[in-house]
Amino acid sequence: MEKVMLNKLQFKITCPTSYHFLARFIKACGVTEKKFNMLCMYGVELGFPEYNFHNHSYSKIAAASVLLARQALGTGPWTHALEKHTGYDQKELQSLTDEMRGLMVKANTDDSTLKAVHKKYSNSRFYEVAKLIL
């Protein structure tokens, strides 16, 4: 029986992560700028090693990252469409967005423990989003 089920599913049995939600939320934004995508991914990646972020769902972390990128790059307010796709309004996300912004500021300091992620997103290949002033 298990073999039949796995074959029907084509062995696609993974759990959704923040990146799955992030891809959908970015698409819902309608922003095609690569810098926006990279900034969203940077926010999510900075949160992985943080204990406080494990209290939040993957979808909420992804939505907060999108909100932060929209605020940082000035691509517009949190829209009704984003609220519909994410299931969160801006008030629900703002505290997590502020935590994420704090992590980004902390990652820019010399005493940061998030050097690898910061170094990765400081590269021109990732549009140097780690160097943005938030």
Backbone as ProteinMPNN parsed JSONL, in Angstrom:
{"seq_chain_A": "MEKVMLNKLQFKITCPTSYHFLARFIKACGVTEKKFNMLCMYGVELGFPEYNFHNHSYSKIAAASVLLARQALGTGPWTHALEKHTGYDQKELQSLTDEMRGLMVKANTDDSTLKAVHKKYSNSRFYEVAKLIL", "coords_chain_A": {"N_chain_A": [[0.81, -1.197, 0.0], [1.903, 1.291, 0.846], [3.84, 1.666, -1.074], [2.34, 2.071, -3.405], [1.058, 4.47, -2.762], [3.265, 6.233, -2.507], [4.261, 6.131, -5.114], [2.117, 7.284, -6.511], [2.211, 9.852, -5.494], [4.584, 10.587, -6.516], [6.854, 10.488, -4.952], [6.95, 12.952, -3.687], [6.984, 14.182, -0.845], [7.599, 16.154, 1.05], [7.787, 18.536, 3.741], [6.332, 21.784, 3.932], [8.413, 24.674, 3.824], [9.771, 27.836, 4.957], [10.684, 28.915, 2.595], [9.025, 27.832, 0.613], [6.591, 29.111, 1.182], [7.48, 31.724, 0.904], [8.08, 31.972, -1.836], [5.514, 31.871, -2.928], [4.33, 34.137, -1.725], [5.921, 36.228, -2.674], [5.325, 36.096, -5.35], [2.643, 36.834, -5.192], [2.954, 39.471, -4.495], [3.724, 40.696, -6.82], [6.075, 41.901, -7.458], [8.89, 41.969, -9.381], [11.529, 42.439, -9.155], [14.829, 41.442, -8.616], [16.403, 42.153, -6.442], [14.564, 42.592, -4.446], [13.589, 39.98, -4.038], [15.944, 38.761, -3.071], [16.379, 40.202, -0.711], [14.175, 39.424, 0.772], [14.749, 36.677, 1.052], [17.117, 36.839, 2.483], [16.219, 37.873, 4.943], [14.684, 35.695, 5.862], [16.653, 33.69, 6.031], [18.364, 34.722, 7.98], [16.842, 34.366, 10.212], [16.797, 31.622, 10.703], [18.819, 30.433, 12.557], [18.005, 31.581, 14.926], [16.54, 31.334, 18.081], [14.124, 32.522, 18.935], [12.651, 32.757, 16.598], [11.705, 30.266, 16.071], [9.368, 29.979, 17.342], [7.428, 30.886, 15.718], [5.296, 30.355, 12.871], [6.257, 28.945, 9.683], [5.048, 30.219, 7.556], [4.404, 32.698, 8.632], [6.913, 33.792, 9.168], [7.908, 34.009, 6.567], [6.037, 35.824, 5.488], [6.509, 38.069, 7.117], [9.076, 38.67, 6.307], [8.634, 39.448, 3.666], [7.091, 41.729, 4.139], [9.009, 43.313, 5.447], [10.883, 43.673, 3.365], [9.3, 45.091, 1.557], [8.89, 47.445, 3.007], [11.538, 48.322, 3.34], [12.493, 48.7, 0.72], [10.619, 50.325, -0.323], [8.382, 49.524, -1.888], [5.706, 49.756, -1.712], [2.613, 49.677, 0.271], [1.297, 47.186, 2.608], [-0.912, 45.156, 1.08], [-4.419, 44.43, 0.399], [-4.604, 42.148, -1.146], [-2.214, 40.812, -0.493], [-2.725, 40.343, 2.164], [-4.811, 38.556, 1.908], [-3.549, 36.389, 0.565], [-1.478, 35.688, 2.333], [-2.692, 35.465, 4.805], [-2.285, 37.051, 6.962], [-2.451, 40.209, 8.61], [-0.961, 43.493, 8.522], [-0.508, 44.439, 11.108], [-0.279, 42.114, 12.641], [2.125, 41.13, 11.749], [4.071, 43.046, 12.207], [5.645, 43.136, 14.615], [7.298, 40.869, 14.403], [8.559, 41.521, 12.036], [9.998, 43.754, 12.889], [11.761, 42.489, 14.671], [13.207, 40.988, 12.83], [14.361, 43.027, 11.322], [16.009, 44.055, 13.312], [17.786, 41.902, 13.573], [19.06, 42.078, 11.111], [20.367, 44.519, 11.342], [22.028, 43.912, 13.487], [23.575, 41.923, 12.286], [25.204, 43.42, 10.691], [27.139, 44.4, 12.351], [30.42, 44.13, 13.89], [30.661, 42.265, 15.943], [28.908, 40.251, 15.45], [27.215, 37.077, 15.322], [26.281, 36.035, 13.066], [27.814, 35.893, 10.744], [28.34, 34.352, 8.399], [25.937, 34.237, 6.9], [25.555, 36.953, 6.512], [27.866, 37.592, 5.053], [27.428, 36.064, 2.749], [25.135, 37.323, 1.61], [26.206, 39.785, 1.143], [27.56, 39.69, -1.124], [27.877, 40.501, -4.603], [26.492, 38.852, -6.288], [24.229, 38.276, -4.898], [22.993, 40.671, -4.905], [23.93, 42.396, -2.984], [22.348, 42.832, -0.694], [22.662, 42.67, 2.049], [24.087, 44.857, 2.744], [22.413, 46.97, 2.742], [20.968, 49.853, 4.237], [18.833, 49.807, 6.833]], "CA_chain_A": [[0.0, 0.0, 0.0], [2.773, 2.457, 0.924], [4.519, 1.795, -2.37], [1.368, 2.643, -4.336], [0.873, 5.881, -2.379], [4.473, 6.985, -2.852], [4.315, 6.242, -6.572], [1.095, 8.262, -6.915], [2.72, 11.168, -5.096], [5.886, 10.712, -7.171], [7.799, 10.661, -3.854], [6.961, 14.349, -3.251], [6.377, 14.125, 0.48], [8.309, 17.058, 1.939], [7.005, 19.517, 4.488], [6.599, 23.136, 3.442], [9.333, 25.499, 4.604], [9.59, 29.275, 4.729], [10.958, 29.211, 1.186], [7.821, 27.518, -0.158], [5.655, 30.207, 1.4], [8.082, 32.939, 0.376], [7.897, 31.985, -3.298], [4.113, 32.214, -3.204], [4.046, 35.5, -1.29], [6.605, 37.133, -3.602], [4.506, 36.083, -6.565], [1.437, 37.6, -4.888], [3.34, 40.891, -4.465], [3.846, 41.215, -8.174], [7.37, 42.567, -7.603], [9.788, 41.07, -10.107], [12.902, 42.889, -8.94], [15.646, 40.411, -7.954], [16.872, 42.673, -5.163], [13.455, 42.352, -3.527], [13.622, 38.543, -3.727], [17.119, 38.475, -2.256], [16.174, 40.777, 0.616], [13.229, 38.511, 1.44], [15.468, 35.446, 1.392], [18.077, 37.204, 3.528], [15.473, 37.939, 6.199], [14.325, 34.332, 6.275], [17.864, 32.959, 6.402], [18.882, 35.234, 9.256], [16.015, 33.862, 11.293], [16.95, 30.179, 10.937], [19.495, 30.023, 13.794], [17.476, 32.303, 16.083], [15.583, 30.566, 18.86], [12.832, 33.235, 18.966], [11.941, 32.576, 15.34], [11.117, 28.929, 16.043], [8.031, 30.08, 17.931], [6.532, 31.368, 14.671], [5.112, 29.432, 11.746], [7.052, 29.256, 8.49], [4.32, 31.182, 6.731], [4.494, 34.016, 9.265], [8.283, 34.268, 8.951], [7.99, 34.416, 5.161], [5.222, 37.025, 5.311], [7.22, 39.166, 7.77], [10.211, 38.994, 5.451], [8.086, 40.201, 2.527], [6.726, 43.044, 4.656], [10.257, 44.047, 5.676], [11.446, 44.047, 2.062], [8.432, 46.143, 1.005], [9.167, 48.668, 3.754], [12.918, 48.755, 3.108], [12.695, 49.117, -0.669], [9.564, 51.267, -0.688], [7.588, 49.005, -3.01], [4.284, 49.952, -1.456], [2.091, 49.189, 1.547], [0.744, 45.829, 2.694], [-2.173, 45.266, 0.358], [-5.484, 43.469, 0.699], [-4.245, 40.898, -1.838], [-1.198, 40.133, 0.317], [-3.415, 39.886, 3.365], [-5.585, 37.381, 1.498], [-2.639, 35.281, 0.238], [-0.673, 35.28, 3.487], [-3.535, 35.207, 5.97], [-1.845, 37.934, 8.042], [-2.485, 41.642, 8.329], [0.315, 44.136, 8.842], [-0.36, 44.542, 12.567], [0.169, 40.815, 13.144], [3.491, 40.864, 11.288], [5.002, 44.139, 12.463], [6.622, 42.836, 15.67], [8.273, 39.926, 13.834], [9.322, 42.305, 11.056], [10.952, 44.565, 13.657], [12.802, 41.556, 15.137], [14.015, 40.646, 11.657], [15.15, 44.223, 11.034], [17.049, 44.082, 14.348], [18.8, 40.907, 13.206], [19.828, 42.6, 9.973], [21.257, 45.558, 11.88], [23.029, 43.197, 14.288], [24.47, 41.195, 11.376], [26.135, 44.402, 10.123], [28.162, 44.761, 13.329], [31.591, 43.248, 13.906], [30.539, 41.21, 16.955], [27.772, 39.417, 15.071], [27.427, 35.634, 15.179], [25.644, 35.678, 11.797], [28.762, 36.346, 9.725], [28.264, 33.592, 7.146], [24.76, 34.691, 6.156], [25.826, 38.34, 6.116], [28.877, 37.558, 3.987], [26.777, 35.529, 1.548], [24.245, 38.32, 1.02], [26.987, 40.984, 0.824], [28.127, 39.418, -2.441], [27.129, 41.119, -5.706], [25.611, 37.827, -6.844], [22.985, 38.374, -4.123], [22.607, 42.086, -4.995], [24.474, 43.092, -1.821], [21.235, 43.278, 0.149], [23.096, 42.751, 3.44], [24.694, 46.166, 2.946], [21.37, 47.995, 2.775], [20.727, 50.513, 5.51], [17.394, 49.674, 7.119]], "C_chain_A": [[0.858, 1.269, 0.0], [3.459, 2.725, -0.415], [3.599, 2.452, -3.393], [1.176, 4.134, -4.054], [2.075, 6.729, -2.79], [4.616, 7.151, -4.366], [3.305, 7.261, -7.09], [1.552, 9.692, -6.619], [4.054, 11.502, -5.763], [6.981, 11.057, -6.146], [7.949, 12.117, -3.407], [6.243, 14.441, -1.909], [7.105, 15.034, 1.475], [7.334, 17.987, 2.654], [7.303, 20.908, 3.919], [7.529, 23.892, 4.391], [9.024, 26.964, 4.336], [9.793, 29.631, 3.266], [9.762, 28.886, 0.292], [6.805, 28.649, -0.045], [6.18, 31.503, 0.775], [7.893, 33.051, -1.133], [6.473, 32.397, -3.652], [3.821, 33.67, -2.858], [4.715, 36.529, -2.198], [5.822, 37.224, -4.9], [3.237, 36.922, -6.37], [1.713, 39.099, -4.845], [3.341, 41.503, -5.855], [5.143, 41.967, -8.406], [8.321, 41.576, -8.257], [11.26, 41.433, -9.93], [13.672, 41.849, -8.117], [16.134, 40.861, -6.581], [15.815, 42.442, -4.077], [13.449, 40.888, -3.083], [14.778, 38.208, -2.788], [16.968, 39.017, -0.844], [15.194, 39.917, 1.422], [13.942, 37.247, 1.907], [16.483, 35.69, 2.509], [17.384, 37.26, 4.89], [15.12, 36.568, 6.738], [15.557, 33.587, 6.757], [18.468, 33.442, 7.707], [18.097, 34.67, 10.435], [16.2, 32.39, 11.618], [17.657, 29.839, 12.252], [18.94, 30.676, 15.06], [16.382, 31.508, 16.784], [14.194, 31.202, 18.846], [12.005, 32.986, 17.708], [11.274, 31.2, 15.255], [9.736, 28.889, 16.697], [6.987, 30.493, 16.901], [6.42, 30.332, 13.553], [5.969, 29.879, 10.564], [6.356, 30.305, 7.63], [4.42, 32.591, 7.313], [5.887, 34.615, 9.076], [8.444, 34.763, 7.513], [7.217, 35.71, 4.92], [5.907, 38.241, 5.944], [8.418, 39.614, 6.94], [9.768, 39.811, 4.232], [7.709, 41.612, 2.971], [7.97, 43.903, 4.875], [10.863, 44.527, 4.36], [10.611, 45.164, 1.428], [8.712, 47.472, 1.699], [10.556, 49.21, 3.425], [13.123, 49.317, 1.705], [11.606, 50.069, -1.161], [8.709, 50.804, -1.85], [6.092, 49.081, -2.753], [3.839, 49.372, -0.136], [1.649, 47.725, 1.468], [-0.669, 45.894, 2.131], [-3.196, 44.224, 0.822], [-5.179, 42.117, 0.043], [-3.206, 40.118, -1.042], [-1.808, 39.588, 1.6], [-4.191, 38.598, 3.071], [-4.663, 36.176, 1.264], [-1.87, 34.769, 1.458], [-1.523, 34.859, 4.68], [-3.169, 36.067, 7.164], [-2.06, 39.383, 7.637], [-1.186, 42.258, 8.849], [0.548, 44.217, 10.348], [0.164, 43.24, 13.178], [1.647, 40.572, 12.846], [4.519, 41.867, 11.778], [6.036, 43.81, 13.534], [7.697, 41.863, 15.169], [9.148, 40.629, 12.795], [10.367, 43.158, 11.763], [12.082, 43.703, 14.216], [13.767, 41.223, 14.001], [14.913, 41.828, 11.265], [16.29, 44.352, 12.037], [18.161, 43.081, 14.061], [19.672, 41.398, 12.067], [20.803, 43.679, 10.427], [22.377, 44.904, 12.676], [24.037, 42.479, 13.394], [25.495, 42.128, 10.741], [27.25, 44.787, 11.088], [29.278, 43.734, 13.32], [31.446, 42.085, 14.884], [29.375, 40.256, 16.668], [28.164, 37.945, 14.989], [26.855, 35.142, 13.853], [26.523, 36.072, 10.611], [28.607, 35.635, 8.39], [27.093, 34.064, 6.285], [24.982, 36.117, 5.656], [26.822, 38.393, 4.967], [28.264, 37.084, 2.668], [25.957, 36.612, 0.854], [24.921, 39.677, 0.819], [27.623, 40.871, -0.556], [27.254, 40.052, -3.531], [26.181, 40.129, -6.378], [24.242, 37.835, -6.163], [22.552, 39.833, -3.969], [22.988, 42.893, -3.757], [23.395, 43.611, -0.877], [21.624, 43.38, 1.622], [23.693, 44.118, 3.756], [23.663, 47.301, 2.977], [21.23, 48.58, 4.176], [19.227, 50.47, 5.766], [16.984, 50.704, 8.123]], "O_chain_A": [[0.584, 2.208, -0.747], [3.628, 3.874, -0.823], [4.041, 3.302, -4.166], [1.136, 4.953, -4.973], [1.917, 7.812, -3.353], [5.047, 8.203, -4.838], [3.609, 8.021, -8.01], [1.307, 10.612, -7.399], [4.583, 12.598, -5.579], [7.906, 11.815, -6.438], [8.964, 12.477, -2.813], [5.05, 14.738, -1.847], [7.206, 14.685, 2.651], [6.203, 18.187, 2.212], [8.421, 21.166, 3.473], [7.431, 23.758, 5.61], [8.114, 27.284, 3.571], [9.148, 30.545, 2.751], [9.513, 29.592, -0.685], [6.233, 29.09, -1.042], [5.42, 32.276, 0.193], [7.576, 34.127, -1.641], [6.26, 33.183, -4.575], [3.139, 34.361, -3.615], [4.142, 37.585, -2.464], [5.676, 38.302, -5.476], [2.812, 37.633, -7.281], [0.826, 39.907, -5.121], [3.003, 42.673, -6.039], [5.303, 42.61, -9.443], [8.533, 40.476, -7.747], [12.134, 40.786, -10.506], [13.218, 41.431, -7.052], [16.264, 40.048, -5.665], [16.146, 42.134, -2.932], [13.319, 40.594, -1.895], [14.607, 37.461, -1.824], [17.382, 38.369, 0.118], [15.381, 39.717, 2.622], [13.75, 36.805, 3.04], [16.678, 34.838, 3.375], [17.911, 36.748, 5.877], [15.243, 36.312, 7.936], [15.51, 32.92, 7.79], [19.027, 32.647, 8.462], [18.637, 34.518, 11.531], [15.804, 31.945, 12.695], [17.139, 29.019, 13.01], [19.377, 30.343, 16.162], [15.42, 31.065, 16.157], [13.193, 30.492, 18.755], [10.775, 33.006, 17.765], [10.37, 31.002, 14.444], [9.027, 27.886, 16.612], [5.789, 30.453, 17.183], [7.334, 29.539, 13.326], [6.355, 31.044, 10.465], [7.006, 31.174, 7.047], [4.51, 33.566, 6.567], [6.019, 35.818, 8.85], [9.044, 35.811, 7.274], [7.702, 36.596, 4.217], [5.886, 39.328, 5.367], [8.731, 40.803, 6.882], [10.45, 40.75, 3.823], [7.976, 42.58, 2.26], [7.982, 45.083, 4.527], [11.306, 45.671, 4.261], [11.166, 46.083, 0.826], [8.765, 48.513, 1.044], [10.73, 50.416, 3.252], [13.845, 50.298, 1.526], [11.668, 50.56, -2.289], [8.346, 51.607, -2.709], [5.301, 48.521, -3.513], [4.596, 48.651, 0.513], [1.633, 47.12, 0.396], [-1.52, 46.611, 2.656], [-2.869, 43.277, 1.537], [-5.464, 41.066, 0.618], [-3.303, 38.896, -0.927], [-1.448, 38.505, 2.061], [-4.218, 37.674, 3.885], [-4.963, 35.07, 1.715], [-1.641, 33.568, 1.597], [-1.122, 34.002, 5.468], [-3.677, 35.849, 8.264], [-1.877, 39.748, 6.476], [-0.411, 41.596, 9.54], [1.681, 44.077, 10.809], [0.956, 43.266, 14.119], [2.335, 39.889, 13.605], [5.716, 41.578, 11.77], [7.202, 44.171, 13.38], [8.876, 42.026, 15.484], [10.344, 40.354, 12.697], [11.497, 43.272, 11.291], [13.236, 44.133, 14.235], [14.982, 41.183, 14.191], [16.08, 41.643, 10.92], [17.408, 44.713, 11.668], [19.337, 43.372, 14.278], [20.881, 41.165, 12.055], [21.935, 43.741, 9.948], [23.539, 45.293, 12.557], [25.225, 42.433, 13.713], [26.549, 41.673, 10.297], [28.214, 45.437, 10.682], [29.119, 42.622, 12.818], [32.045, 41.03, 14.678], [28.92, 39.54, 17.56], [29.294, 37.608, 14.635], [26.939, 33.952, 13.55], [26.017, 36.536, 9.589], [28.735, 36.27, 7.343], [27.246, 34.265, 5.081], [24.641, 36.446, 4.52], [26.64, 39.154, 4.017], [28.549, 37.638, 1.606], [26.073, 36.797, -0.357], [24.275, 40.623, 0.37], [28.157, 41.845, -1.086], [26.034, 40.126, -3.388], [25.178, 40.531, -6.969], [23.234, 37.456, -6.76], [21.84, 40.186, -3.029], [22.423, 43.96, -3.514], [23.519, 44.705, -0.326], [20.976, 44.109, 2.374], [23.792, 44.492, 4.925], [24.014, 48.457, 3.213], [21.361, 47.87, 5.173], [18.444, 51.033, 5.001], [15.814, 50.765, 8.502]]}, "name": "protein", "num_of_chains": 1, "seq": "MEKVMLNKLQFKITCPTSYHFLARFIKACGVTEKKFNMLCMYGVELGFPEYNFHNHSYSKIAAASVLLARQALGTGPWTHALEKHTGYDQKELQSLTDEMRGLMVKANTDDSTLKAVHKKYSNSRFYEVAKLIL"}
